[in-house]
Amino acid sequence: MKFSKKKILFYLIFFIALYFFATYQLPYYIQKPGNTEPLNPIVEVADGYESEGEMYLVTVSGLQATPLHYILAKILPHNEIKPLHEVIPEGISTEDYMHAQLQVMESSQEASLVVAYEAADRDITIDYEGVYVVSVVEDMPSYGKLEMGDLITRIDGVEITESTDLINYVEEKAAGETITVELLREDEQLTEEITLDYFPDDETRVGMGISLVTDREVTVNPEVEFSSGQIGGPSAGLMFALEIYDQLTEEDITKGYKIAGTGEIDYEGNVYRIGGIDKKVVSADREGIDIFFAPYEEGRADSNYVVAKEKAEEIGTAMEIVPVDTFNDALEYLEALPEK
């Protein structure tokens, strides 16, 4: 078969356009329901107890939009298109963002360990090492001076062992004051002078312009292994804590149910708001989940629980949406459940 020059040109333009349509990255981010995955293969307590039911973590799937993805997101249900800067802060690459999300996941796992072992009254010790920089806000005082992964150990000679130490110290300062930050970067001890300023989106708050995570050395007995792979972010904290507790204790708190949920957890067992809960409800319903825990946020009008309840009603699921503010709220609900 012979091709004319016009046909060759046409096909060339067509394939270039198709490539552009499928690969060119737009300044938008698409979020949609991700996976609902059983926690038993992800969290393993040595010699842990087995259960009749199952705990699950729920994810939101996300990617930077191409023209093709953008059009599909407009057509398909439960897809949300956001400006890219609302998801990934300006000045941070996608790779750095994902790395930061994995670090936050590690911190979430650590918090869930502390909460579960203390609730189960099992052996745990905690040593505090300092504060890691997770991300640096562009055009804030730390930009160009601190880097993701820096371990902050002292400010103005004051030892910093956890993030609350740093936050409380800086909150006492005023915009324009300069602090001396001692840090460890790739085994090199460094010192930086940083002048504090107001946050661009909140002129009542003064800071350096960094997000933090405490470097704790948590030792537990029996040991726990996590196999979360490339799942990032803090939102599985509550479910990690429930799964660990369930494996640590002889009582089967699942009662034979399929239990999912979401919520960031701190070291005191408080449960906090997360993003994309409506999409997580859709994913959990597809998996046939019986019970779904959602952050209640002390009754806020637009709480995660309210959004989850609205989505559950929209899709007509029989799944029970349960509001929680703490780990103990979820635990007490499960302990009061009848056997399935």
RAPE-V41686 format. One record per residue. N is the residue number from 1. RES is the residue in one letter. PSI is psi in radians with two decimals (999 if undefined). D_CENTER is the distance of its C-alpha to the mean C-alpha in Angstrom with 1 decimal. Layout:
# RAPE-V41686
<<N:RES:PSI:D_CENTER> <N:RES:PSI:D_CENTER>>
This chain:
# RAPE-V41686
<<1:M:2.28:56.1> <2:K:2.50:56.6> <3:F:2.35:54.2> <4:S:2.88:55.4> <5:K:-0.62:53.8> <6:K:-0.71:52.5> <7:K:-0.72:50.7> <8:I:-0.76:49.3> <9:L:-0.71:48.1> <10:F:-0.85:46.7> <11:Y:-0.63:44.7> <12:L:-0.84:43.5> <13:I:-0.71:42.2> <14:F:-0.81:40.7> <15:F:-0.58:38.7> <16:I:-0.78:37.5> <17:A:-0.71:36.4> <18:L:-0.74:34.7> <19:Y:-0.79:32.8> <20:F:-0.78:31.8> <21:F:-0.61:30.8> <22:A:-0.31:28.5> <23:T:-0.40:27.0> <24:Y:2.25:27.3> <25:Q:2.16:23.9> <26:L:2.82:23.8> <27:P:0.81:21.9> <28:Y:2.72:19.8> <29:Y:2.32:16.5> <30:I:2.26:16.7> <31:Q:2.44:14.1> <32:K:2.94:15.5> <33:P:2.34:15.1> <34:G:-2.36:13.7> <35:N:2.68:14.6> <36:T:1.90:15.1> <37:E:2.35:15.5> <38:P:2.47:17.5> <39:L:-0.33:16.0> <40:N:-0.71:19.5> <41:P:-0.31:19.6> <42:I:-0.62:16.1> <43:V:2.13:16.8> <44:E:1.94:20.4> <45:V:2.27:22.2> <46:A:2.20:25.5> <47:D:0.57:28.3> <48:G:2.78:25.9> <49:Y:2.59:27.3> <50:E:2.79:27.0> <51:S:2.75:26.4> <52:E:-0.66:28.0> <53:G:-2.83:25.0> <54:E:2.45:21.5> <55:M:2.56:17.9> <56:Y:2.55:15.3> <57:L:2.68:11.6> <58:V:2.36:11.1> <59:T:2.81:9.5> <60:V:2.28:10.2> <61:S:2.37:12.5> <62:G:2.63:12.8> <63:L:2.71:15.5> <64:Q:2.38:17.8> <65:A:2.44:20.8> <66:T:2.93:24.2> <67:P:-0.68:27.2> <68:L:-0.84:27.2> <69:H:-0.68:23.6> <70:Y:-0.81:24.1> <71:I:-0.77:27.2> <72:L:-0.69:25.7> <73:A:-0.52:22.8> <74:K:-0.50:25.6> <75:I:-0.75:27.4> <76:L:2.58:24.9> <77:P:2.72:23.5> <78:H:0.34:20.0> <79:N:2.47:19.1> <80:E:2.33:18.0> <81:I:2.17:19.0> <82:K:2.60:17.5> <83:P:2.41:19.0> <84:L:-0.67:17.2> <85:H:-0.31:17.1> <86:E:-0.33:15.0> <87:V:-0.87:12.0> <88:I:1.97:13.1> <89:P:2.54:15.1> <90:E:2.47:18.7> <91:G:-0.07:19.9> <92:I:2.23:16.9> <93:S:2.83:17.4> <94:T:-0.66:15.3> <95:E:-0.76:15.7> <96:D:-0.67:14.6> <97:Y:-0.80:11.5> <98:M:-0.66:10.5> <99:H:-0.75:11.7> <100:A:-0.69:9.7> <101:Q:-0.63:6.4> <102:L:-0.63:8.3> <103:Q:-0.72:9.3> <104:V:-0.66:6.2> <105:M:-0.76:6.0> <106:E:-0.73:9.6> <107:S:-0.68:9.5> <108:S:-0.73:7.7> <109:Q:-0.69:10.5> <110:E:-0.76:12.9> <111:A:-0.69:12.5> <112:S:-0.63:12.9> <113:L:-0.88:15.9> <114:V:-0.84:17.5> <115:V:-0.83:17.2> <116:A:-0.79:18.5> <117:Y:-0.65:21.3> <118:E:-0.69:22.4> <119:A:-0.63:22.6> <120:A:-0.03:24.6> <121:D:0.83:26.7> <122:R:2.98:26.2> <123:D:2.11:26.7> <124:I:2.41:24.1> <125:T:2.56:24.5> <126:I:2.19:22.3> <127:D:2.32:23.4> <128:Y:2.28:21.9> <129:E:-0.40:22.3> <130:G:-2.84:20.9> <131:V:2.19:18.0> <132:Y:2.49:16.3> <133:V:2.11:15.8> <134:V:-0.72:12.5> <135:S:2.79:13.9> <136:V:2.29:17.3> <137:V:2.23:18.2> <138:E:2.47:21.2> <139:D:0.23:24.5> <140:M:2.89:23.4> <141:P:-0.56:25.4> <142:S:-0.23:23.3> <143:Y:2.20:23.2> <144:G:-0.17:25.5> <145:K:-0.76:25.8> <146:L:2.70:22.5> <147:E:2.70:20.3> <148:M:2.27:16.9> <149:G:-0.19:17.4> <150:D:2.42:20.2> <151:L:1.88:20.6> <152:I:2.20:22.1> <153:T:-0.51:24.7> <154:R:2.62:27.0> <155:I:2.15:27.6> <156:D:0.63:31.3> <157:G:-0.10:32.1> <158:V:2.24:30.0> <159:E:2.34:27.8> <160:I:1.97:24.0> <161:T:-0.45:22.5> <162:E:2.89:19.2> <163:S:-0.59:17.2> <164:T:-0.55:19.1> <165:D:-0.83:22.3> <166:L:-0.81:21.5> <167:I:-0.81:20.3> <168:N:-0.67:23.4> <169:Y:-0.83:25.7> <170:V:-0.60:24.8> <171:E:-0.38:25.0> <172:E:-0.13:28.6> <173:K:2.92:29.5> <174:A:2.75:30.8> <175:A:2.37:30.2> <176:G:-0.29:32.6> <177:E:2.58:32.5> <178:T:2.34:31.9> <179:I:2.70:30.0> <180:T:2.08:30.4> <181:V:2.11:27.2> <182:E:2.33:27.8> <183:L:2.86:25.4> <184:L:2.16:25.3> <185:R:1.94:24.6> <186:E:0.90:25.3> <187:D:0.16:27.8> <188:E:2.22:29.5> <189:Q:2.17:29.9> <190:L:2.77:29.7> <191:T:2.30:30.4> <192:E:2.41:29.4> <193:E:2.14:30.9> <194:I:2.20:28.5> <195:T:2.14:29.8> <196:L:2.68:27.5> <197:D:2.95:27.1> <198:Y:2.60:25.8> <199:F:2.40:22.5> <200:P:-0.50:23.5> <201:D:0.06:21.7> <202:D:1.66:22.8> <203:E:0.17:26.2> <204:T:-0.19:26.2> <205:R:2.39:23.6> <206:V:2.47:24.7> <207:G:-3.02:22.6> <208:M:-0.39:22.3> <209:G:0.81:19.5> <210:I:2.70:16.8> <211:S:2.63:13.3> <212:L:2.79:13.4> <213:V:2.35:12.4> <214:T:2.36:15.2> <215:D:1.75:16.9> <216:R:2.54:18.1> <217:E:1.82:20.3> <218:V:2.18:19.8> <219:T:2.21:22.7> <220:V:2.73:23.1> <221:N:2.05:26.0> <222:P:2.84:25.8> <223:E:2.76:23.3> <224:V:2.42:20.1> <225:E:2.32:18.9> <226:F:2.42:15.5> <227:S:1.07:15.7> <228:S:-0.08:12.3> <229:G:-2.23:13.7> <230:Q:0.29:11.8> <231:I:2.21:8.7> <232:G:3.05:5.8> <233:G:2.96:2.1> <234:P:-0.03:2.7> <235:S:-0.19:4.3> <236:A:0.07:7.0> <237:G:-0.85:8.3> <238:L:-0.81:11.2> <239:M:-0.59:12.3> <240:F:-0.82:12.3> <241:A:-0.74:14.4> <242:L:-0.72:16.7> <243:E:-0.77:17.3> <244:I:-0.81:18.2> <245:Y:-0.73:20.4> <246:D:-0.67:22.0> <247:Q:-0.44:23.0> <248:L:-0.45:24.3> <249:T:2.56:26.5> <250:E:-0.60:29.5> <251:E:2.33:29.0> <252:D:1.74:27.2> <253:I:-0.13:24.8> <254:T:-0.46:24.0> <255:K:0.40:27.7> <256:G:0.04:27.6> <257:Y:2.81:25.0> <258:K:2.01:22.1> <259:I:2.18:19.1> <260:A:3.12:15.6> <261:G:-3.08:13.1> <262:T:2.84:9.7> <263:G:2.27:8.6> <264:E:2.49:7.0> <265:I:2.49:10.0> <266:D:-3.10:12.1> <267:Y:-0.19:15.1> <268:E:-0.03:17.4> <269:G:0.14:15.8> <270:N:2.51:14.9> <271:V:2.29:12.4> <272:Y:2.82:10.7> <273:R:2.55:10.2> <274:I:3.00:7.4> <275:G:2.71:8.6> <276:G:0.47:10.8> <277:I:-0.52:11.9> <278:D:-0.67:15.4> <279:K:-0.56:14.6> <280:K:-0.61:13.1> <281:V:-0.73:16.4> <282:V:-0.80:18.4> <283:S:-0.77:16.9> <284:A:-0.68:17.4> <285:D:-0.70:20.9> <286:R:-0.47:21.8> <287:E:-0.08:21.1> <288:G:0.57:23.4> <289:I:2.48:21.1> <290:D:-0.71:23.2> <291:I:2.36:20.8> <292:F:2.05:17.5> <293:F:2.35:15.9> <294:A:2.41:14.5> <295:P:2.21:13.8> <296:Y:-0.45:17.3> <297:E:0.70:16.8> <298:E:0.60:20.4> <299:G:0.32:21.9> <300:R:2.54:20.7> <301:A:-0.54:22.5> <302:D:0.58:19.5> <303:S:2.85:17.1> <304:N:-0.68:14.5> <305:Y:-0.77:17.3> <306:V:-0.80:19.9> <307:V:-0.75:18.1> <308:A:-0.73:17.4> <309:K:-0.74:21.1> <310:E:-0.75:22.4> <311:K:-0.68:20.9> <312:A:-0.73:22.1> <313:E:-0.64:25.5> <314:E:-0.74:25.5> <315:I:-0.07:25.1> <316:G:0.62:27.3> <317:T:2.63:25.3> <318:A:-0.04:26.7> <319:M:2.36:23.4> <320:E:2.13:23.2> <321:I:2.10:20.4> <322:V:2.16:20.2> <323:P:2.39:19.0> <324:V:2.52:17.6> <325:D:-0.33:17.1> <326:T:2.88:17.0> <327:F:-0.72:16.8> <328:N:-0.56:20.6> <329:D:-0.82:20.7> <330:A:-0.74:19.2> <331:L:-0.77:21.4> <332:E:-0.65:24.5> <333:Y:-0.79:24.0> <334:L:-0.68:23.9> <335:E:-0.47:26.8> <336:A:-0.12:28.9> <337:L:2.49:28.5> <338:P:2.77:31.6> <339:E:2.50:31.7> <340:K:999:31.1>>
